[in-house]
Amino acid sequence: MIWESLQVKDLSKAIQFIGEKEWVCEHLFTRLLKKQRQKCIAPDHVWISYENGSPAGILYLSNQGLLLPYLPFLDAKSNLSMATEDYLEDLDSLKRLLFPKTIRIYSIVGKLLFVQAMEELFGFNEGVSVDYHLMTRSQADPLPPLPNLPSLHIRKATRDDIERILPLQILYEKEEVLIRPDLMDPAKTRKDLDLALREQIILLGEIEGKAVTKAGTNAQGLLYHQIGGVFTDPNYRGRHFARALMIRLLQQIHGEGKNACLFVKTQNKTAIHLYEELGFQIREAFRIHYV
């Protein structure tokens, strides 16, 4: 297996290689789509491997230290030990590619097996790993009816809503995202939220003008949109607000001819139950490793 830097002219080949499996690595897939539109890979780094002349794997390292591995050649083995033993030389070549880089890896995101391979390769024994279920929903499946919630007003959020959504976003990140909530950076959260409001579908649920629940996409691919940031103010939970928002969001996603995917913490039984009731199925184990 040969690893080499991915060139702009080969981006379409890499995108086609992932193809219908984009839901396995939606963050990677949408970044490749964006690079194709921009016709530039810098300042990030992308490598592609070839086996017998055909693409076999992709590794994406962002300039901010986010590592996104897509290593489907590991899937042929029943466990990580067998996979890494057979592909030890190939994985070592990955290590040689990455170590000369001055970019520090801060997090690894992807399918559990792929992230585990990176953890073992680089000896990331410290840090924190968070495990998720990767779930998908087909646009062909009928949606349940909207719950009758006359007090809840649902609409698409715009950049003008940023100050109204920001408190919800901060609560969401402290509860669901950050390993160290005490290190919350409101300025960064606001900047990221502004970008999401410009590029993604964000739905907002209001009660008497107060923002109480939100949901949206965080990646939009060719066949799938990935849902994230589903959150309801703790004071308004248990009223089916998230269900209503999710159904409306899925109506829009499926209306665009897209399937839906998301990942949810394995211990979040309430959310998993909701998503299963909405027609999502658990497809893969997923992990985020914070170095």
C-alpha positions as CSV (number, residue, x, y, z in Angstrom):
1,M,0.0,0.0,0.0
2,I,1.3,3.4,-1.0
3,W,0.5,6.7,0.8
4,E,0.9,10.0,-1.0
5,S,-0.3,13.6,-0.6
6,L,-3.7,14.1,-2.2
7,Q,-3.7,16.7,-5.0
8,V,-6.5,19.0,-6.0
9,K,-6.9,17.1,-9.3
10,D,-7.6,13.9,-7.4
11,L,-10.2,15.3,-5.0
12,S,-13.0,13.9,-7.1
13,K,-11.4,10.5,-7.0
14,A,-11.3,10.6,-3.2
15,I,-14.9,11.8,-3.0
16,Q,-16.0,9.0,-5.3
17,F,-14.0,6.5,-3.2
18,I,-16.0,7.3,-0.1
19,G,-19.2,7.3,-2.1
20,E,-22.3,5.8,-0.4
21,K,-20.3,5.3,2.8
22,E,-20.1,9.1,3.4
23,W,-22.2,8.7,6.5
24,V,-19.3,6.8,8.2
25,C,-17.1,10.0,7.9
26,E,-19.4,12.9,7.1
27,H,-17.0,15.5,8.6
28,L,-14.2,14.3,6.3
29,F,-16.5,14.0,3.3
30,T,-17.9,17.5,3.6
31,R,-14.4,18.9,4.0
32,L,-13.3,17.2,0.8
33,L,-16.3,18.7,-1.0
34,K,-15.3,22.2,0.3
35,K,-11.7,21.7,-0.8
36,Q,-13.0,20.7,-4.3
37,R,-15.1,23.9,-4.5
38,Q,-12.1,26.0,-3.3
39,K,-9.7,24.2,-5.6
40,C,-7.1,24.2,-2.7
41,I,-6.1,21.8,0.0
42,A,-3.8,24.1,2.1
43,P,-3.5,24.9,4.9
44,D,-4.8,21.4,5.8
45,H,-3.1,18.2,4.8
46,V,-4.7,15.2,3.1
47,W,-3.1,11.9,2.2
48,I,-4.6,9.0,0.2
49,S,-3.4,5.4,0.0
50,Y,-3.5,3.1,-3.0
51,E,-3.6,-0.7,-3.1
52,N,-3.3,-2.4,-6.5
53,G,-3.9,1.0,-8.1
54,S,-7.2,1.7,-6.3
55,P,-7.8,4.1,-3.4
56,A,-7.7,2.3,0.0
57,G,-7.7,4.9,2.7
58,I,-7.7,8.7,3.4
59,L,-6.2,10.7,6.2
60,Y,-7.1,14.3,6.8
61,L,-5.2,16.6,9.2
62,S,-6.6,20.0,9.6
63,N,-4.4,23.0,10.4
64,Q,-6.1,23.2,13.8
65,G,-5.0,19.7,14.7
66,L,-8.2,17.7,13.9
67,L,-7.3,14.2,12.5
68,L,-10.0,12.5,10.4
69,P,-9.1,8.9,9.4
70,Y,-11.0,6.8,6.9
71,L,-9.3,3.4,6.7
72,P,-11.8,0.9,5.3
73,F,-9.0,-1.6,4.6
74,L,-9.1,-2.3,8.4
75,D,-12.7,-3.5,8.2
76,A,-11.7,-6.8,6.7
77,K,-10.5,-8.0,10.0
78,S,-12.6,-9.0,13.0
79,N,-10.6,-6.9,15.6
80,L,-8.0,-4.2,15.8
81,S,-5.1,-6.5,16.7
82,M,-5.6,-8.6,13.6
83,A,-6.0,-5.4,11.5
84,T,-3.0,-3.6,12.8
85,E,-0.8,-6.8,12.6
86,D,-1.6,-7.2,8.9
87,Y,-1.2,-3.5,8.1
88,L,1.6,-2.6,10.5
89,E,3.9,-1.5,7.8
90,D,1.2,0.6,6.2
91,L,0.3,2.2,9.5
92,D,4.0,2.9,10.2
93,S,4.2,4.7,6.9
94,L,1.3,6.9,8.1
95,K,3.3,7.7,11.2
96,R,6.2,8.8,9.1
97,L,3.9,11.1,7.1
98,L,2.5,12.8,10.2
99,F,5.5,13.1,12.5
100,P,7.4,15.7,10.5
101,K,4.4,18.0,10.6
102,T,4.6,20.9,13.1
103,I,0.8,20.6,13.6
104,R,-0.1,19.0,16.9
105,I,-3.0,16.6,16.9
106,Y,-5.6,17.7,19.4
107,S,-8.5,15.4,18.5
108,I,-9.3,12.3,16.4
109,V,-12.8,11.8,15.1
110,G,-14.2,8.8,13.2
111,K,-15.4,5.3,13.2
112,L,-14.3,3.5,16.4
113,L,-11.9,1.0,14.6
114,F,-10.2,3.8,12.7
115,V,-9.7,6.0,15.8
116,Q,-8.4,3.0,17.8
117,A,-5.8,2.4,15.1
118,M,-4.6,6.0,15.4
119,E,-4.6,5.8,19.2
120,E,-2.4,2.7,19.0
121,L,-0.2,4.0,16.2
122,F,0.7,7.2,18.1
123,G,0.6,5.8,21.6
124,F,-2.2,8.1,22.8
125,N,-2.7,6.4,26.1
126,E,-3.6,9.6,27.8
127,G,-6.3,12.0,26.9
128,V,-10.1,11.3,26.9
129,S,-12.1,9.0,24.5
130,V,-15.8,9.5,24.2
131,D,-17.8,6.7,22.5
132,Y,-20.9,7.2,20.4
133,H,-23.4,5.3,18.3
134,L,-23.4,6.4,14.6
135,M,-27.0,6.3,13.4
136,T,-28.7,6.8,10.0
137,R,-32.2,7.4,8.7
138,S,-33.3,6.9,5.1
139,Q,-35.4,9.5,3.4
140,A,-37.6,6.7,2.1
141,D,-39.0,5.9,5.6
142,P,-42.1,7.8,6.6
143,L,-41.9,10.3,9.4
144,P,-44.1,10.2,12.5
145,P,-46.7,13.0,12.9
146,L,-45.7,16.2,14.6
147,P,-46.7,16.4,18.2
148,N,-49.5,18.9,19.0
149,L,-47.5,21.7,20.7
150,P,-49.4,25.0,20.1
151,S,-47.2,27.0,22.4
152,L,-44.0,26.0,20.5
153,H,-43.1,28.2,17.5
154,I,-40.5,26.5,15.2
155,R,-38.6,28.5,12.6
156,K,-35.4,28.6,10.7
157,A,-32.8,30.6,12.6
158,T,-30.8,33.4,10.9
159,R,-27.6,35.3,11.8
160,D,-29.9,37.9,13.4
161,D,-30.8,35.3,16.1
162,I,-27.2,34.7,17.2
163,E,-27.5,36.5,20.6
164,R,-30.8,34.7,21.3
165,I,-29.3,31.2,20.5
166,L,-25.9,31.8,22.1
167,P,-27.0,31.0,25.7
168,L,-28.5,27.7,24.4
169,Q,-25.4,26.9,22.5
170,I,-23.2,27.6,25.6
171,L,-25.4,25.3,27.7
172,Y,-25.2,22.6,25.0
173,E,-21.4,22.7,24.7
174,K,-21.0,22.6,28.5
175,E,-23.3,19.6,28.8
176,E,-22.6,17.6,25.6
177,V,-19.3,18.7,24.0
178,L,-16.6,20.0,26.3
179,I,-14.4,17.7,28.4
180,R,-13.5,20.7,30.6
181,P,-16.7,22.9,30.8
182,D,-14.7,25.4,33.0
183,L,-12.6,26.2,29.9
184,M,-15.6,27.4,27.9
185,D,-14.6,30.2,25.5
186,P,-17.8,32.2,24.7
187,A,-16.1,34.2,22.0
188,K,-15.1,31.0,20.1
189,T,-18.6,29.6,20.6
190,R,-20.1,32.7,19.2
191,K,-17.8,32.6,16.2
192,D,-18.6,28.9,15.5
193,L,-22.3,29.6,15.9
194,D,-22.1,32.5,13.4
195,L,-20.5,30.2,10.9
196,A,-23.1,27.5,11.4
197,L,-25.9,30.0,11.0
198,R,-24.4,31.0,7.6
199,E,-23.6,27.5,6.3
200,Q,-26.0,25.1,8.0
201,I,-29.7,24.5,8.6
202,I,-30.5,25.6,12.2
203,L,-34.0,25.3,13.5
204,L,-35.1,27.2,16.6
205,G,-38.0,26.5,19.0
206,E,-39.5,29.4,20.9
207,I,-42.0,29.8,23.7
208,E,-43.4,33.3,24.0
209,G,-40.4,34.6,22.1
210,K,-37.9,32.8,24.3
211,A,-35.4,30.4,22.6
212,V,-35.8,27.1,24.4
213,T,-34.7,24.4,22.0
214,K,-32.6,24.0,18.9
215,A,-31.4,21.5,16.3
216,G,-29.6,21.6,13.0
217,T,-27.1,20.2,10.6
218,N,-23.3,20.3,11.2
219,A,-22.3,18.8,7.8
220,Q,-24.0,18.6,4.5
221,G,-22.9,16.0,2.0
222,L,-24.1,14.6,-1.3
223,L,-26.4,11.8,0.0
224,Y,-26.5,12.7,3.7
225,H,-26.9,15.6,6.0
226,Q,-25.4,15.1,9.5
227,I,-27.5,16.4,12.4
228,G,-26.0,17.9,15.5
229,G,-26.5,20.3,18.3
230,V,-29.9,19.0,19.4
231,F,-30.6,20.6,22.7
232,T,-33.4,21.7,24.9
233,D,-33.1,24.1,27.9
234,P,-33.2,21.9,31.0
235,N,-36.2,23.9,32.3
236,Y,-38.3,22.9,29.3
237,R,-37.5,19.2,28.9
238,G,-40.0,16.4,28.9
239,R,-42.5,18.4,26.7
240,H,-41.6,16.7,23.3
241,F,-39.9,19.9,22.0
242,A,-36.9,18.0,20.7
243,R,-39.1,15.5,18.9
244,A,-41.1,18.3,17.2
245,L,-37.9,20.1,16.2
246,M,-36.3,16.9,14.9
247,I,-39.3,16.0,12.8
248,R,-39.4,19.5,11.2
249,L,-35.6,19.2,10.5
250,L,-36.0,15.8,9.0
251,Q,-38.8,17.0,6.8
252,Q,-36.5,19.7,5.4
253,I,-33.5,17.3,5.0
254,H,-35.6,14.6,3.3
255,G,-37.3,17.3,1.2
256,E,-33.9,18.1,-0.2
257,G,-33.6,14.4,-1.2
258,K,-31.0,13.7,1.5
259,N,-30.8,10.9,4.1
260,A,-29.8,11.8,7.7
261,C,-27.1,10.7,10.0
262,L,-25.9,11.6,13.5
263,F,-23.8,10.4,16.4
264,V,-25.0,10.2,20.0
265,K,-23.2,9.3,23.2
266,T,-23.7,5.6,24.0
267,Q,-24.9,6.4,27.6
268,N,-27.5,9.0,26.4
269,K,-30.4,6.5,26.5
270,T,-33.1,9.2,26.3
271,A,-31.7,10.6,23.1
272,I,-31.1,7.2,21.6
273,H,-34.7,6.2,22.3
274,L,-36.0,9.4,20.7
275,Y,-33.9,8.9,17.6
276,E,-35.0,5.2,17.2
277,E,-38.6,6.3,17.5
278,L,-37.9,8.7,14.7
279,G,-36.6,5.9,12.5
280,F,-32.8,6.1,13.0
281,Q,-30.9,2.9,13.2
282,I,-27.5,2.3,15.0
283,R,-25.0,1.5,12.2
284,E,-21.5,1.8,13.6
285,A,-19.5,2.5,16.7
286,F,-18.0,6.0,16.7
287,R,-15.4,7.8,18.8
288,I,-13.9,11.2,19.5
289,H,-10.5,11.1,21.2
290,Y,-9.3,14.3,22.8
291,V,-5.5,14.1,23.0
